[in-house]
Amino acid sequence: MDIFDIDQALPYLKQNYVLYCLDSKVILYLQDSMIVLYNEQWHSRIKLEDFLTSFLNCHFQLIEQSDSSISKEKDDEYYQWRYHHQ
């Protein structure tokens, strides 16, 4: 599988691809102008500008093309439910 730098990764993110960062071992994709980061232990969202500076020297691999299976509505619904049941 091809390995590429942040300059090559950015166009893939803008085309809704899901990427894997080899250096920090996170899965990432673009959603609502934010970069969503997933790891085994945590997940987070960061601004695109913060992603560009934080992941500047990282290496990426393409995982798959994202589709509508990641639903913001379902995500929000889950976190609302989780918040009320903690």
C-alpha positions in Angstrom: 0.0 0.0 0.0 1.3 3.5 -0.8 2.6 5.7 2.0 2.4 9.4 1.6 3.0 12.7 3.5 0.6 15.4 4.7 0.6 17.2 1.4 -0.6 14.1 -0.4 -3.0 13.2 2.4 -5.0 16.4 2.4 -6.6 16.0 -1.0 -7.7 12.5 0.0 -9.3 13.8 3.2 -11.1 16.5 1.2 -12.4 13.7 -1.1 -13.9 11.8 1.9 -11.3 9.1 2.1 -10.4 7.5 5.5 -6.6 7.5 6.3 -4.4 5.8 8.8 -1.5 7.7 10.3 1.4 5.3 10.7 3.3 7.4 13.2 0.6 8.1 15.8 -1.5 5.0 14.9 -4.8 6.9 14.4 -7.5 6.6 11.8 -8.7 10.0 10.5 -11.2 11.5 8.2 -12.7 14.9 7.5 -16.2 15.7 8.8 -17.8 19.2 8.9 -14.5 21.0 8.4 -12.9 19.1 11.3 -10.5 16.2 11.3 -11.9 13.2 13.3 -9.2 11.1 14.9 -9.8 7.6 16.2 -7.5 5.4 18.2 -8.1 2.2 20.2 -8.3 4.2 23.5 -9.8 7.6 22.5 -11.2 9.7 19.7 -11.2 13.5 19.1 -11.9 16.2 16.6 -9.4 18.9 15.7 -9.5 21.9 13.4 -7.9 21.4 10.0 -5.2 24.0 10.8 -4.3 22.1 14.0 -4.1 18.9 12.0 -1.8 20.4 9.4 0.7 21.6 12.1 0.4 18.6 14.5 0.7 15.9 11.8 3.2 17.8 9.6 5.9 15.1 9.6 3.6 12.0 9.7 3.1 9.3 7.1 -0.3 8.1 6.0 -1.9 5.2 4.2 -5.3 5.1 2.5 -7.8 2.8 4.2 -11.0 3.2 2.2 -13.3 5.7 0.7 -15.7 7.0 3.3 -19.4 6.8 2.5 -22.5 7.8 4.4 -22.1 4.9 6.9 -20.7 7.4 9.4 -23.7 9.3 10.3 -23.4 12.6 12.3 -26.9 12.2 13.5 -26.2 8.7 14.9 -23.0 9.9 16.4 -24.7 12.8 18.1 -27.5 10.5 19.3 -25.0 8.1 20.8 -23.2 10.8 22.7 -26.4 12.3 24.0 -27.5 8.9 25.3 -24.1 8.2 26.8 -24.1 11.6 28.6 -27.5 10.9 30.1 -26.5 7.4 31.3 -23.3 8.1 33.0 
